Amino acid sequence: MKFRIVAVLVFAFAFSAISISHAFTDLCVNFLKQGKFDEAIEECTKQIKGEKNTDKLPLLYGIRGAAYESKGQLDRAIADYSMAIKLNPRFADAYNYRGAAYESKGQLNPAIADFTEAIELNPEFANAYNNRGSTYRAKGQYDQAIADYTMAIKLNPKFSQAYRTRGSTYRAKGQYDQAIADYNKVIDLNQKDDYAYLGLLITTWLSKGKDSGAIKRFHQDVASNPSDEWVRTISRYYLGIGGVNEKSVLEEAKKSRDDKERQERLCEAYFYLGAKRLAEGNNRGAVEYFTKSIETGVKDFAEYYESQDLLTLIKKGKI
C-alpha cells in the first residue's frame, strides 16, 4: 500500500495555486487517467514548446512531472516540478509533489522541506500534512508523524489514508487501542478497504490475541464486496477462504505486469505473511519474511516500514 498520497491521475485538478482555465490540459490529463504516461509526456512537451502564455507553463510542467513520476523516472519528475516552482514560486502543489518524489528517492530531509513549504503556502493542505507525516514516519519520528496525520484528519475528517497510517504508527509505538480505533474509523469510512481490515487484525492479534469480532466483520466484507485487487488474495489467506496458502500468495504477487509492480506486491506479501506467522507464534518465520519485505527496497510502501517496526519489536522481545 502506497505510504503517501500522490494522486497523479487527478493531478491537474488538485492545483490550488493556479486559477487559469484547465481546458487546455485536458488531453494531457486524459492520458494520465488512462495510464498512458508516454503519451501524456509527449503531449505536455508539445504544449510546453508551443505555449507563449507563461502563466500556463507551471501546470504543464507539473502534469508532465506527474507522468514521469508514474513511470518511476524520479529525477525527470523532480526537474519538471522544480521548473514549475521556478515559474511560480507560490505553486504549493508542485512543492508537495516534488517532496513526494524526493521521499521516493529516500531523500527525506528535502522531502520534509518541500512539504513544509507547501503547508506554509497553503495552511489547509491536508495532503501535504499527510505526506510530511509519512516522511517523519520513515525517519522513525513517530510523534511528529502522528501530529501531522492528526492535522490532516482535522482538515479532512474523511481522510481514510491518514487514519490508516496514523494507526500503523500508533501500533509501532505499542499504543494498540489508538491504532485499533483508527483502523475501525477507516472501515467506517470505507467498508471495502481490505488493507484496513488486515491492519486491524494484526493489531488485535498483537494486543488481545485472536479477535473473532474483527474476523467475522472481515468475512462479511469479503463476502459482500467482490474485488479483483491483488490484496484480496492476502485477505482470503488470512480468512482461510479458498485454500489460499503462503505459496499461492507469493505466486500471485509474482504475476505482475513489470518488475516494479512485482517488487511492490512482494513487499506487501512478505509483510502480511510474516504478520500471520507472528500471530501463530512462529517468530523465526516472521523474522524471515519481514526481512524479505525490507529487502525489496520498496520504500514508498507502508509495509516496508511496518516490517521494520515488527522486526524491531521482536528483536527487543516486546512481542
N, C-alpha and C positions, 0 to 999 in steps of 0.2 A: 504494500500500500504506500502510495506516494507520501513522503514525510511532510511536504509543504504543498501549498496551493499555487499552481501556475496554470490557470485555465486558458491555455493558448487558443483554444477553439473559439473563445469569445473575446479574445484579446482586444480587438479593435473597439469593442463596445464598452470596455471597462475604463477607458481613459477619462479621468475627470479633469485633467489639466488642459484639454483642448476642446474648444466649443464649436469648431467648424463642422460643417456637414460631413458625414462619413460616407456619403453616397459613392464618392469616387474610389473608395477602398473595397466596395462590395465584392468585386471579383477576387481580390486577394483573400478576403475573409472567407468566402465560399470555398476556396481551395483549401484553406486551413481546416474548415469544418469537415471537409471530405477526406482529410488526411493526405491531401496531395501537396506535400510540402515543397517538392521541387517546382511544381507549377506556381505555388504561391511566391516562392523566391524569384522565379523568372518574371512574374507579373509585377511584383513590387519593384524589382530592379528596373524594369521598363518604365514604370511610372516615375520612379525617382529620377531617372535620366531625363525624362521629358517634362518634369514638373517645374514650373517657373515660380509658383507661389510657395515661398519658403515656409509659410505657416502650415502647409500640409505635409512637409517633409518629415517632421519628427514622428508622426503617426505611421508613415510608410516605413521608415527605418525600424520603428518598433514592431510592426507586423512582420517584417522580414526577419528581424531578430528572433521573434517567436517561432517562425518556421525553421530557422537554423537550430534553435534550441530543441525543437521537436525531433530533429534529425540527430541530436546528440553533438552537434558542432558548436560547442560552447564558446570557443574563442571568437568565432564569427558572430555569434549571438551577442556576446559582450561588446564587440566592436560596434555593432549596429545600435545597441542600447546606448552606448557611450555617445555615438553621433546624435541620437535623438536628444540626449541630455544637453549636449553642446549647443544644439539648435534651440532648445527650450529648457533652460536650467530649472524651471519650475514644473517639470514633467514628472509628477510623483509616481505615476505608474511605471515609467521607464526605470526609475531607481528601484522600484520593487522587483521588476523582472530581472534587472541586472544583478540585484542581490541574490535572487534565486539561482541564476546561472553561476555566480561565484560560489554559492553554497554547494551546488552540484559538483564543482571542481574541488571541493574541500577547502576553499579559501574563505574560512569562516569570519575572520575579522573584517575583510572588505564587505562581505555579505551583510554583517550587522550594521556597518556604517551606512550602506545603501538603504537598508530597511529603516534605519533611524531617520535618514534624510527624507524618505517617503512619508514617514509619520509626521515629521516637522512641517512638511509642506501640506499634508492633509491629516490633521489630528483624528479624523474619524475613519481612517483607513484600516478597517478590521483585518483585511487580508495581509497587510504589511505587519501588523502586530502578530498575527498567527505565524507568518514566515520567520519573523525575528525570534519568536518563541521557539520554533523548531530548530533554529540555528543555535540558540542558547542550549537547547536540549542536546544537540550534537556535541557541544563543548562540555557537557556534564554539569552545566549551571542550572540545576533543576528549579531553584526558587525563582530565578529571573524568567525562566521559560514559563512557569505557572502564572507568574504575574502578567506576562504578555498574552498568554492564552485567555486568561480571565478578562483582560481588557478587550480582546477580540470578541469574546462572548457578550460582554456588556454592550458593545457597539452593535453586535448582531446576535441576538438571543437564539437564533435558529442555526448558528454556525456549527454544524454537526462535527466537522473535522477538528475544530478547536476543542470541542468536548472530548473527542476520542483521543487526541494526542495529549490533552491535559490528563486524561485518565491513565494513559500509559506512563506519564511522568509521575503521577501520584503513586502508581504501582512500583516504579523504580525506587521511590523513597520509602516504600513499605507502608504507605498510607492507603490501605486497601479499601476502607469504607468510602473514602472520597473517590477512589478510582471506580468502584462499583456504581456509585451514584452517577458518575459521568458517563459510563458505558450505558447505563439504563436510560439516561437522557438522550443519547444518540439513538437508541432503539425507539424511544417515544417519538422522536422526530422522523425517523425512517425505519420502519419495521422490516425493510428488505435489506438492511446493512449486515451482511454476513461477518464483516470484519469486527463490528461492534459486539456481536454475539460471541465470536471467538475470543475477543478480549475480555468479555465478561466471564466466560467460562474459565479462562486461565486464571483470572484474578480471584474468582471464588474458590477455585481449587487450591490456590496458594494460601488463602486466608481461612477458609472454612472446610476444606475438603470438598467432596462431590456435592454439588448443589442441584438436586433433582428439579427444582423450580426453574432454574435457568435452562437446563437441558430440555425440559418439557416445552418451554416457550420457544426455544430454538427449533425443536422438532415441528412445532406448529408453523413457524415462519417458513421453513424449507418446504413443508407440505403445501402451503397456500400460496407461495411465491416462487414459481419456477424461474430458474436462472441459467443462462448459458455462460456466465462469467466463470473463469477458471477457478476462482476461490471456492466455488460450490463443491468442487472435488474434495477440498480440505474439510469443508463443513460436513459432507457425507461421511468422511472418515471419522471425524470427531463424534458423530452421532451413531456410528455403526450401521449405516444405511448402504445397501447395495454391494456389500462385500468389498468395499474400498479398503485397501491396506497401505502401509508405507510405500511399498514398491509401486503401486498404481498411482499414488500421489506424485511420486518423483517422475514416473513415466509421463504423466500428464503435463508436469511442469516443463519437461523437455520438448514437448510438442509445440514449440513456439515458432513464430514467423522469422525470427532472427536471433542472433546471439545476445543482443541487448535484452530482449524480452525474456529469453531463456534464463539469463542470469537473475533478472528481477524475480521471476517466478521461483527459481531455486532458492533465492534469499528468503522469500516468504515460506516456501515449503519446508526448508530445514528448520526455520524458527518454530513453526506450528507443530511439526513432528517432534521437535525437541521439547516443546512445552508439554505435549501429550506424554512423552516418555517421563518427563519430570513429574507429572501428575500421577503416573503409575509407579513412582518410586525408583525409576531407573535413572539415577543421577549421572552415571557414567555415560549412558547412551545419550542423555540430554546434552551433556558437555560436548560430545562428538558432533551433534547436529547444530548446536549453537555456534560452535567453531566453524563449521562448514558454511553456515549462513553468513558469518562475518567475512569468510574467505571469498565470498562472491564479490565483495567490494562495492556493493550497491548502496552507496552512502546517502542516496536521497529517498530511501525506503525506511519506514518506521521499524520494520522487522530487523534491520541491521543493528539498530541501536537497542532494540528490545532484547536481542540475543546477547549483546554486551551486558545489559542490565542483569539478566538472569544468570549469565555465566559468572558475573562478579558476585552475586548473592550466593551462588553455590560454592564458590571458592572460599567465601568468607564464612561458610557454614550457617548462613542465615535462612536457608531453605533446604 
